[in-house]
């Protein structure tokens, strides 16, 4: 898979309502820069967010999250970094 980076990688917020939509990206690459597995959560970007889902990201692992542009991503620790991407192939 090829991706185009759409911004600068940054630490994910660590609490609900402190997440990021990564400049309204519909795809976000997340990487766990640590060695401990961390929970990653996706929620609506409303004033009263609703949790959509969670998954565990192993130490040193990365994933691409497909989401709605307004959905926000946060993680259990700032070791989880994210950046908006476009999937190009």
N, C-alpha and C positions, 0 to 999 in steps of 0.2 A: 504494500500500500504506500502511495506517495501522498504527502501532505504539504500544504502551503501554510506557513506560520503567519498569523494575522495580528500578532502583537508581541508583547514582551512577557516572558514567563514570570510568574509571581506566586508567592505562597498563597495557598487557599485560606480563606477565613476558617476559623475553628469553632464557630457556633452558628446556630440557626439565626437568620436575619443578618448574618455577617458574611454570607457567601457572595459569590460574584457570578455574573452572567457572561463574563469575559467578553465585554464589548458586544453584547447580544449575538455571540457566536452560537451556531447550532451544532458545532462539534468542538470538543475541548479535549486536548491531550493532557492527561494527568500522569505524573511520575512521583513515586515515593522515593525520595532521596535518602531515606534512612534505611535501617535494617529491620525495623519492627513493622509488622502488618498494621495498617491503619484503615479505619472505616471512612468511606467516602459517601456523602449524601447529596441527593438532588432534591430541590424543593421548588415550589412555585415562587415567583418573585413578587407576590402580593404583599400588602401591608400586614396581613395575617397569613404567613406562609404555611403551605400544606406539604408535608413530606411526600415525595413521589416514590423514592426508593433509595436503597443503600447497597453498597458492595464493599468487600474487603480487598484492599490493594496491598499485595505482599511487598516486603522490603526490596528495593531496587527494581520493582516492576513498573510498567506503564500500561495505560489503556486509553482508548479514544471513547469519549462519552458522546452519544448522539442525544440531543435535547432540544426543546423548544427555545427560541431565542431569549425569552424572558425568564426561563428557569435558571436557578442559581445553584452553584456547586460549593460545598464546604466539606472540610475533612476534620478528623479527630486530632490532627497535629499539623503544625505549619511545615513539617517535612514534606508534605504533599504539595507539589507545585503544579500549576496549570497554565495553559495558554490556549487561546482560541485558534483553531485551525480550519482549513478547508481541505476536504478529501479530494484529491485530483486524479487518482488512479490506483 
